[in-house]
Amino acid sequence: MFAQDQLSPLTAQAEAMIARGDGRQLMLLPDWWRVISVESFSDRIRNTPTTMANAAKVRCPSLYMRGDQMPAAYPAEAFAERAGAPCEVRILPNCDHFYTGRESDVANQVALWLKQTCKLDQS
């Protein structure tokens, strides 16, 4: 997701830079406000496990929250379908990727989910 539709050209660029010894140089990624080193980019491409591929390995209950303003590609529902244990998806209305202005709601929902899921003493 962090390379968007530029994955192939960015990967080729990174490989060429590493081959000529420029792996510590910084590179920009589409629509990111941060930079990443070429070596880090390459490492993420090769070694970061995919969330979806690992969903079935999750053996504990999960809460997957996202805002309704997040891109459709955000895989909350697909993760829940593949999860190896119960996974509840909660979609927060009028909410962006950073939960801006919804931080208290997020905290309350997580706390409630933990109480219900772990059957914590409510006293």
C-alpha positions, 0 to 999 in steps of 0.5 A: 500500500505504501508504494501504491501503483508505483511498486514495480518502478520504485522497486526497480529504482531501489534495487539499482540504487542498492547495487551501486551502493546508494542504499542509504539514500532517502526516497519519496513514496507516493502520497507520503509525507515522510521519506524512507531509506532505499534499504528500508524500502527494499527490506519492507518489500521483501520481509514484511509479512502481509496482514492478510496472509497471516490472518489465519494464524491469529489464534486470539480474539481480535478487534479491527477498527477503522474509520468510514473515511478510510480507503476501501482497500483497508482490509478490515472485513477481509481480515475478519473473514480469514482470521483464525479466531473470532474477529469483530470489525467496528467501523467508526462513522465520520472518522478518518485514518487517524481517528481525528477527534474520535480518540475518546470513542476509540479508547472507549470502544477498545475498553468495552471490547476488552471487558466483553471479550476477556470477561473482565470484572466490571467492579 
